[in-house]
């Protein structure tokens, strides 16, 4: 499990309500297998106005593990086709992690 990755920026959109600026995002990642590729992503979006946080969860449905080698540096690229859930809402997209490996 990878904890405490902090991201800043963006906004929370809810139909019929004003957009709420995001002040902070916390991301926790579950990994599995020998290569420790991500299988689930949990994000907590903290609005800048101090309102209630939004919780978004992603479940990786299919993984595309890639490697890029350039100038003596190898980067592992893990692209996961992901089912995203925010409350009762469901959407599909990508989750991607890039790690420099030896």
PyMOL commands that set and color helices and strands:
alter all, ss='L'
color gray80, all
select strands_A, chain A and resi 2-7+11-12+20-32+37-47+54-70+73-86+89-101
alter strands_A, ss='S'
color yellow, strands_A
deselect
rebuild
show_as cartoon
